[in-house]
Amino acid sequence: MTKTPEKRLAGKVAILTGAAKGIGADIARAYAAAGARVVVNYRESGAAASSLCEEIAKAGGEAFAIQADITDADSVAKLVDGALERFGRIDVLVNNAAAYRYGLNAEITRESFREQFETNVLGALFMVQSVAPHLPSGGRVINLSSISATSATPGLSLYAGTKAALNEITRILAAELGPRGVTVNAIAPGSTATATNAWLDDAKRATVISRTALGRIGTGEDMAAAAVFLASREAEFITGQVLTIDGGYFG
């Protein structure tokens, strides 16, 4: 008789920010398939979030959507309270929500600075601040960074700056939460085939592929697999790390 595969995240509850679309949605699907109950946070994409939760339910998983602006501390508190009211616990936080705006230095505005740093940095800090008291020993925080944090790409100074900050925040929070048995790690995707990578036209795609050891663009499923691993018991002694997933783009 064939043995049923173990669901690696069975019994866990995970909050995923900005998870209605893209990599966040792929992580939500993977977590639900691995047995976790999933809280899908969104700010504006309510229809997409509801559709994702319906998809997960049809596949036998459990998920529900909560609207919240992670740059607002009160809104974050409502998100966390809603998750606790629905599921009674929180085991994993995935800080996926992000703001991205391309712009050379001459084009930077205070508005673009605030938008990206408040979402990508302050939002992650607010989420950890609100969720951490509820995480048990063995809890997980996973931040979505980017390879742009360690590359010099013209036009990405603000975005890359937010992700570089998030990398260091990951290391510091790992030290702060480690005594409680909570791990904090980051995933740094390379070029990934999602709707947010509309800039990746055929010519740029070909250039990226030519420089990538594995000869293809990454997928949301690639990032989701890493997120499942970091949330699993197999990763219980890994913390303060930034895991680059770029198919060998940087060798």
Rosetta blueprint (number, residue, H / E / L):
1 M L
2 T L
3 K L
4 T L
5 P L
6 E L
7 K L
8 R L
9 L L
10 A L
11 G L
12 K L
13 V E
14 A E
15 I E
16 L E
17 T L
18 G L
19 A L
20 A L
21 K L
22 G H
23 I H
24 G H
25 A H
26 D H
27 I H
28 A H
29 R H
30 A H
31 Y H
32 A H
33 A H
34 A L
35 G L
36 A L
37 R E
38 V E
39 V E
40 V E
41 N E
42 Y E
43 R L
44 E L
45 S L
46 G H
47 A H
48 A H
49 A H
50 S H
51 S H
52 L H
53 C H
54 E H
55 E H
56 I H
57 A H
58 K H
59 A L
60 G L
61 G L
62 E E
63 A E
64 F E
65 A E
66 I E
67 Q E
68 A L
69 D L
70 I L
71 T L
72 D L
73 A H
74 D H
75 S H
76 V H
77 A H
78 K H
79 L H
80 V H
81 D H
82 G H
83 A H
84 L H
85 E H
86 R H
87 F H
88 G L
89 R L
90 I L
91 D L
92 V E
93 L E
94 V E
95 N E
96 N L
97 A L
98 A L
99 A L
100 Y L
101 R L
102 Y L
103 G L
104 L L
105 N H
106 A H
107 E H
108 I L
109 T L
110 R H
111 E H
112 S H
113 F H
114 R H
115 E H
116 Q H
117 F H
118 E H
119 T H
120 N H
121 V H
122 L H
123 G H
124 A H
125 L H
126 F H
127 M H
128 V H
129 Q H
130 S H
131 V H
132 A H
133 P H
134 H H
135 L L
136 P L
137 S L
138 G L
139 G L
140 R E
141 V E
142 I E
143 N E
144 L E
145 S L
146 S L
147 I H
148 S H
149 A H
150 T H
151 S L
152 A L
153 T L
154 P L
155 G L
156 L L
157 S H
158 L H
159 Y H
160 A H
161 G H
162 T H
163 K H
164 A H
165 A H
166 L H
167 N H
168 E H
169 I H
170 T H
171 R H
172 I H
173 L H
174 A H
175 A H
176 E H
177 L H
178 G H
179 P H
180 R H
181 G L
182 V L
183 T E
184 V E
185 N E
186 A E
187 I E
188 A E
189 P E
190 G L
191 S L
192 T E
193 A L
194 T L
195 A H
196 T H
197 N H
198 A L
199 W L
200 L L
201 D L
202 D H
203 A H
204 K H
205 R H
206 A H
207 T H
208 V H
209 I H
210 S H
211 R H
212 T L
213 A L
214 L L
215 G L
216 R L
217 I L
218 G E
219 T L
220 G H
221 E H
222 D H
223 M H
224 A H
225 A H
226 A H
227 A H
228 V H
229 F H
230 L H
231 A H
232 S L
233 R H
234 E H
235 A H
236 E L
237 F L
238 I L
239 T L
240 G L
241 Q L
242 V E
243 L E
244 T E
245 I E
246 D L
247 G L
248 G L
249 Y L
250 F L
251 G L
